Amino acid sequence: VNGTTSGNLAMILATCHSEDKVLVQRNSHKSIFNGLRLSGAHPIFLTPEIDNMTMIPTGVNEATLDKALQHFPEARVLILTYPNYYGMAYDYQSVINKAHDNGLLVLVDEAHGAHFGIGEDIPNSTLKMGADIVVQSAHKMLPAMTMGSFLHINSEQINIAQVEKYLSIIQTSSPSYPIMASLDLAR
């Protein structure tokens, strides 16, 4: 009920620890950077591809991830943004597979993709691609009230109790029942 910002903070605090090396897409939301700052982890920024037509940063490709893994094999987590904040989607399947093959957890800020996977002509969610935790802003692309978001755990590698602990620390102790009801209706 405190938006995707709270979900991003909780997923990072539950999985990233002080001194951890974390690979993070450079064009992420400030909540990702704030979560890393709070966790004490060390971000290793990955430069996204630039769309040739729009000159807008999109996503991280497999070659960029390969290079980062060569330089930082001790990295524990990969944080991606999907789609970008202009709604541009790209296939992250190979990137997520590569991250998992190298023992990394994959966390995704999918704020603008809560509708992904609903129909044939809509891109898949990174949940379907195997991301470990995905946070979506239901209030952006689904009919939920402002600040209504979903946090999906999609992996047995994630300690659910840790995520719940950080959500209880980060979120309000007086949640809005209209927001919760709107999330249920949006679902």
C-alpha beads as a LAMMPS data file, in Angstrom:
LAMMPS data file: protein, C-alpha beads

187 atoms
186 bonds

1 atom types
1 bond types

-500.0 500.0 xlo xhi
-500.0 500.0 ylo yhi
-500.0 500.0 zlo zhi

Masses

1 110.0

Atoms # bond

1 1 1 0.000 0.000 0.000
2 1 1 3.048 2.292 -0.086
3 1 1 3.732 1.865 -3.780
4 1 1 6.468 0.079 -5.657
5 1 1 9.036 2.179 -3.815
6 1 1 8.333 0.179 -0.641
7 1 1 8.406 -3.087 -2.545
8 1 1 11.731 -2.195 -4.148
9 1 1 13.211 -1.245 -0.785
10 1 1 11.956 -4.451 0.866
11 1 1 13.185 -6.767 -1.909
12 1 1 16.640 -5.179 -1.787
13 1 1 16.924 -5.152 2.005
14 1 1 15.811 -8.809 2.138
15 1 1 18.413 -9.982 -0.389
16 1 1 21.350 -7.542 -0.399
17 1 1 23.690 -7.229 2.535
18 1 1 26.460 -4.909 3.581
19 1 1 29.470 -5.155 1.287
20 1 1 27.653 -7.360 -1.283
21 1 1 28.433 -6.598 -4.910
22 1 1 25.155 -5.991 -6.740
23 1 1 24.825 -5.600 -10.508
24 1 1 22.242 -2.897 -11.172
25 1 1 20.818 -1.418 -14.344
26 1 1 21.972 2.210 -14.498
27 1 1 18.613 3.654 -15.559
28 1 1 16.780 2.372 -12.486
29 1 1 14.356 4.267 -10.271
30 1 1 15.744 6.197 -7.314
31 1 1 14.079 3.706 -4.948
32 1 1 16.537 1.078 -6.223
33 1 1 19.484 3.341 -5.466
34 1 1 18.044 4.220 -2.045
35 1 1 17.519 0.540 -1.247
36 1 1 21.127 -0.213 -2.117
37 1 1 22.256 2.700 0.027
38 1 1 20.208 1.449 2.988
39 1 1 21.484 -2.118 2.568
40 1 1 25.140 -1.108 2.477
41 1 1 25.638 -3.118 -0.716
42 1 1 28.036 -1.916 -3.397
43 1 1 26.302 -1.269 -6.727
44 1 1 28.067 -2.141 -9.948
45 1 1 26.233 -0.109 -12.593
46 1 1 25.396 -1.742 -15.919
47 1 1 24.958 0.544 -18.906
48 1 1 21.738 -0.186 -20.771
49 1 1 21.453 -0.391 -24.533
50 1 1 20.311 2.767 -26.329
51 1 1 17.386 2.454 -28.734
52 1 1 18.676 3.688 -32.109
53 1 1 15.416 5.304 -33.151
54 1 1 14.538 7.160 -29.940
55 1 1 18.003 7.409 -28.338
56 1 1 16.360 6.298 -25.073
57 1 1 18.114 3.843 -22.720
58 1 1 16.332 0.490 -22.757
59 1 1 17.696 -2.631 -21.041
60 1 1 20.843 -4.522 -20.229
61 1 1 21.911 -7.120 -22.784
62 1 1 23.597 -10.467 -22.206
63 1 1 27.008 -9.212 -23.420
64 1 1 26.967 -6.424 -20.800
65 1 1 26.075 -8.953 -18.102
66 1 1 28.876 -11.281 -19.314
67 1 1 31.432 -8.491 -19.032
68 1 1 30.215 -7.543 -15.547
69 1 1 30.399 -11.175 -14.392
70 1 1 33.978 -11.441 -15.683
71 1 1 34.990 -8.397 -13.634
72 1 1 32.777 -9.122 -10.599
73 1 1 32.302 -12.903 -10.302
74 1 1 31.458 -12.446 -6.623
75 1 1 28.270 -10.505 -7.447
76 1 1 25.203 -11.984 -5.717
77 1 1 22.265 -10.062 -7.184
78 1 1 21.159 -8.544 -10.502
79 1 1 18.595 -5.719 -10.395
80 1 1 16.718 -4.858 -13.585
81 1 1 14.021 -2.395 -14.627
82 1 1 11.402 -3.722 -17.031
83 1 1 9.921 -2.124 -19.002
84 1 1 11.857 1.117 -18.981
85 1 1 10.023 4.219 -17.801
86 1 1 8.870 4.916 -21.361
87 1 1 7.127 1.536 -21.535
88 1 1 9.687 -0.049 -23.851
89 1 1 9.937 -3.809 -23.297
90 1 1 12.676 -6.203 -24.372
91 1 1 13.340 -9.896 -23.978
92 1 1 15.195 -10.470 -20.731
93 1 1 14.942 -14.273 -20.866
94 1 1 18.608 -14.871 -21.782
95 1 1 19.829 -12.273 -19.264
96 1 1 17.812 -13.846 -16.434
97 1 1 18.985 -17.337 -17.434
98 1 1 22.630 -16.169 -17.516
99 1 1 22.266 -14.536 -14.090
100 1 1 20.776 -17.713 -12.600
101 1 1 23.453 -19.868 -14.262
102 1 1 25.998 -17.730 -12.393
103 1 1 24.219 -18.001 -9.038
104 1 1 22.692 -14.516 -8.975
105 1 1 19.254 -13.648 -7.682
106 1 1 17.269 -11.517 -10.144
107 1 1 15.190 -8.649 -8.741
108 1 1 12.985 -6.634 -11.100
109 1 1 11.317 -3.271 -10.760
110 1 1 8.432 -3.959 -13.146
111 1 1 6.502 -0.848 -12.118
112 1 1 5.087 -0.175 -15.559
113 1 1 4.488 -3.835 -16.426
114 1 1 1.710 -5.031 -14.117
115 1 1 -0.365 -5.746 -17.238
116 1 1 2.356 -7.819 -18.920
117 1 1 1.372 -11.359 -19.862
118 1 1 -2.364 -10.666 -19.818
119 1 1 -2.945 -10.971 -23.576
120 1 1 -1.342 -12.304 -26.745
121 1 1 -0.010 -8.970 -28.002
122 1 1 1.371 -7.866 -24.645
123 1 1 4.943 -8.757 -23.605
124 1 1 5.583 -11.395 -20.947
125 1 1 6.297 -10.426 -17.377
126 1 1 9.756 -11.164 -16.020
127 1 1 7.889 -13.488 -13.634
128 1 1 7.349 -15.794 -16.604
129 1 1 11.029 -15.343 -17.517
130 1 1 12.037 -16.613 -14.064
131 1 1 12.916 -13.470 -12.084
132 1 1 13.121 -14.197 -8.346
133 1 1 11.264 -11.108 -7.046
134 1 1 9.174 -8.735 -9.148
135 1 1 7.468 -5.559 -7.936
136 1 1 4.661 -4.042 -10.016
137 1 1 2.726 -0.785 -9.723
138 1 1 -0.868 -1.929 -10.079
139 1 1 -1.931 1.711 -9.897
140 1 1 -0.052 2.585 -13.097
141 1 1 -1.307 0.000 -15.573
142 1 1 -4.162 -1.731 -13.748
143 1 1 -7.279 -0.253 -12.107
144 1 1 -5.872 0.039 -8.581
145 1 1 -5.739 3.164 -6.465
146 1 1 -2.565 5.233 -6.301
147 1 1 0.141 3.560 -4.190
148 1 1 -1.292 0.076 -4.802
149 1 1 1.482 -2.326 -5.836
150 1 1 2.182 -6.049 -5.993
151 1 1 5.340 -7.791 -4.762
152 1 1 5.724 -11.270 -6.288
153 1 1 8.102 -13.887 -4.936
154 1 1 8.896 -16.356 -7.688
155 1 1 11.712 -18.444 -6.225
156 1 1 12.485 -20.813 -3.390
157 1 1 15.802 -18.949 -3.081
158 1 1 13.992 -16.017 -1.480
159 1 1 13.474 -15.942 2.271
160 1 1 9.824 -14.909 2.492
161 1 1 10.126 -14.115 6.213
162 1 1 12.889 -11.601 5.421
163 1 1 10.765 -9.910 2.760
164 1 1 7.807 -9.763 5.161
165 1 1 10.051 -8.352 7.906
166 1 1 11.275 -5.515 5.715
167 1 1 7.803 -4.794 4.365
168 1 1 6.590 -4.422 7.954
169 1 1 9.452 -2.012 8.663
170 1 1 9.105 0.027 5.462
171 1 1 5.328 0.177 5.026
172 1 1 2.839 2.060 7.134
173 1 1 1.372 0.273 10.141
174 1 1 -2.012 1.778 9.197
175 1 1 -2.647 0.536 5.657
176 1 1 -5.422 1.991 3.558
177 1 1 -8.236 -0.517 3.222
178 1 1 -9.571 1.186 0.070
179 1 1 -6.108 0.711 -1.535
180 1 1 -6.037 -2.946 -0.454
181 1 1 -9.559 -3.489 -1.814
182 1 1 -8.590 -1.849 -5.109
183 1 1 -5.570 -4.187 -5.360
184 1 1 -7.840 -7.172 -4.869
185 1 1 -10.224 -5.886 -7.545
186 1 1 -7.320 -5.163 -9.923
187 1 1 -6.012 -8.691 -9.380

Bonds

1 1 1 2
2 1 2 3
3 1 3 4
4 1 4 5
5 1 5 6
6 1 6 7
7 1 7 8
8 1 8 9
9 1 9 10
10 1 10 11
11 1 11 12
12 1 12 13
13 1 13 14
14 1 14 15
15 1 15 16
16 1 16 17
17 1 17 18
18 1 18 19
19 1 19 20
20 1 20 21
21 1 21 22
22 1 22 23
23 1 23 24
24 1 24 25
25 1 25 26
26 1 26 27
27 1 27 28
28 1 28 29
29 1 29 30
30 1 30 31
31 1 31 32
32 1 32 33
33 1 33 34
34 1 34 35
35 1 35 36
36 1 36 37
37 1 37 38
38 1 38 39
39 1 39 40
40 1 40 41
41 1 41 42
42 1 42 43
43 1 43 44
44 1 44 45
45 1 45 46
46 1 46 47
47 1 47 48
48 1 48 49
49 1 49 50
50 1 50 51
51 1 51 52
52 1 52 53
53 1 53 54
54 1 54 55
55 1 55 56
56 1 56 57
57 1 57 58
58 1 58 59
59 1 59 60
60 1 60 61
61 1 61 62
62 1 62 63
63 1 63 64
64 1 64 65
65 1 65 66
66 1 66 67
67 1 67 68
68 1 68 69
69 1 69 70
70 1 70 71
71 1 71 72
72 1 72 73
73 1 73 74
74 1 74 75
75 1 75 76
76 1 76 77
77 1 77 78
78 1 78 79
79 1 79 80
80 1 80 81
81 1 81 82
82 1 82 83
83 1 83 84
84 1 84 85
85 1 85 86
86 1 86 87
87 1 87 88
88 1 88 89
89 1 89 90
90 1 90 91
91 1 91 92
92 1 92 93
93 1 93 94
94 1 94 95
95 1 95 96
96 1 96 97
97 1 97 98
98 1 98 99
99 1 99 100
100 1 100 101
101 1 101 102
102 1 102 103
103 1 103 104
104 1 104 105
105 1 105 106
106 1 106 107
107 1 107 108
108 1 108 109
109 1 109 110
110 1 110 111
111 1 111 112
112 1 112 113
113 1 113 114
114 1 114 115
115 1 115 116
116 1 116 117
117 1 117 118
118 1 118 119
119 1 119 120
120 1 120 121
121 1 121 122
122 1 122 123
123 1 123 124
124 1 124 125
125 1 125 126
126 1 126 127
127 1 127 128
128 1 128 129
129 1 129 130
130 1 130 131
131 1 131 132
132 1 132 133
133 1 133 134
134 1 134 135
135 1 135 136
136 1 136 137
137 1 137 138
138 1 138 139
139 1 139 140
140 1 140 141
141 1 141 142
142 1 142 143
143 1 143 144
144 1 144 145
145 1 145 146
146 1 146 147
147 1 147 148
148 1 148 149
149 1 149 150
150 1 150 151
151 1 151 152
152 1 152 153
153 1 153 154
154 1 154 155
155 1 155 156
156 1 156 157
157 1 157 158
158 1 158 159
159 1 159 160
160 1 160 161
161 1 161 162
162 1 162 163
163 1 163 164
164 1 164 165
165 1 165 166
166 1 166 167
167 1 167 168
168 1 168 169
169 1 169 170
170 1 170 171
171 1 171 172
172 1 172 173
173 1 173 174
174 1 174 175
175 1 175 176
176 1 176 177
177 1 177 178
178 1 178 179
179 1 179 180
180 1 180 181
181 1 181 182
182 1 182 183
183 1 183 184
184 1 184 185
185 1 185 186
186 1 186 187
